[in-house]
């Protein structure tokens, strides 16, 4: 089991532009323009903005910060050929749709947690795109395969999101995403293994 955790954790492989699939699993969006594409996600807290800018820089992607119409900040990559194949995989016409065989590893989950993860009591919520209902079920399946199966929370119940609960799943999630980014409040990051024991 230790080998499996290590293989899928955030440190298991070098950062890649494909890790941005973690943003698309949540509320992120991809836009194609000719042979280039851009990925963006709207976040509210300043620590999320700075953490995403740092993560994108690790992937040789310069981030732009743009005030979002609905409030918060849109963290955007530039239009680049490096993201075209990702955007093509995730779009079907005007619809955002996970590709066949989509999986979640530590790097993708880390980006999802930075963009839209938070604790609600003993459970950890991973926020979904409010209008991306074509994505929700497939992303939930990928969570289950990663060992952090969540319960779907609908839009009328402070969602859409996946709710991850239980010591084993929270410990697995923490193992996958690694340490919290600088400035992240405690309630924004998956519980440590020690604290997760109390959530059983």
Phi, psi and omega in degrees: 000321178303318179299322180294316179299315181297320183297323185262354185291168186296335181272001190291334182209163180297150177302145183219153176300333179293343177298339180294353171301334176296325176291322180289333175297329177267233185264004181292159181227147176244139179233127176267139175216101184063233180263019178235165178210159178228145173243137180219157176209141179264128178229161184257316187278145181298324181295326178293319178302308184294322180293320178292320177301317180294318180294320179293322178298325177296341181252019178060035178240116178283128184266147173247142176252119184232128176302132181271145182301323183273009184100161182082194183233132174270117175267119188236143167278164169288164169291126184209149177294337182296340182252002184297313183296324177298312181297321178298317179298327188261004180236141174227095190068235178266005186263136171275128186211127179297144179289160175300134179082012180302134178231159177243123174245189184298317182295317179293317179295324179298314179296322178296316180295321178297316184285327187202041178248145178196155174275139170235095188065224181281352183262154177250127182257131173251111187289143178250164175292129185297337181247015185256046185298338176290345182267328195305308184296316182293322177294321177299322177296321179293324175299315181298317179297326180284354179091012179231052181307135180239162175265131181289132175247120186283170182302333181276356182236046179067028176247203003284143181196166168251133184256115180258124186223147177110143184303315184295315182290320179293321177295319177298316180297316180297320177300319183289316189274345179079194184289154179295145175294160177302134177086354181287127176292156185305320185286353182267353186237149180306145181302147170294162180303319181297312181290328180297332179301327180282349180268000183295000000 
